[in-house]
């Protein structure tokens, strides 16, 4: 899983700069990939990189949305419009064919802090809790077990995240008892790795988080604009991958959750 947006509360949301969607809303994007298809997904992602960038197995290219958008680092080759379009097509094809289940949780930080004040939950931990309730529900329904891997964000942040995850594993939530999580999760300790570790899942989540967040906010009337043209291409390629209620195929509350 990976986030889009800032995970801090701001001191004054009356300041217009803190009211724009990028500052006001935090999104957590999670993707679940079965072990049987994970290795092929990794191989296919590395093959994509080899086709479009200078490839060094000792210093692999890491897909990172900001660098791709700004054509920085190894993505400078995308300054050539033809090469950019070829890469975009291959990335869309990869995402469209990827066998995964998506979970997106978005929190309105302004609403939450103004409503709850000092008792407000940490926005990242709150979105994590909502996501794990859905993820573990999915795992338990199919009698699966799974683990959770998040991107490293800093020593203190990672330590607090480990504590929040352990509390959920041991104590459950207001809606779910501890066995609900313990039956589904393989370990009581969350895994964290940096993007430099070249973890395919983190790179995919990073690629999806921003466009899926902004399309969700646009649909809910919280953002004046949808994602840009390429962001919409990404969203259209993966929108059917959201977790859903199996019988009525309802996504809201299962694959997409808005905390506001």
Secondary structure, 3 states (H helix, E strand, C coil): CEEECCCCCCCCCCCHHHCCHHHHEEEEEEEECCHHHHHHHHHHHHHHHHHHCCCCCCCCCCCCHHHHHHCCHHHHHHHCHHHHHHHHHHHHHHHHHCCCEEEEEEEEHHHHHHHHHHHCCCHHHHHHHHHHHHHHHHHHHCCCCECCEEECCCHHHHHHHHHHHHHHHHHCCCCCCHHHHHCCECCCCCEEECHHHCCHHHHHHHHHHHHHHHHHHHHCCCCCCCCCHHHHHHHHHHHHHECCCCCCCCCECCCEEEEC
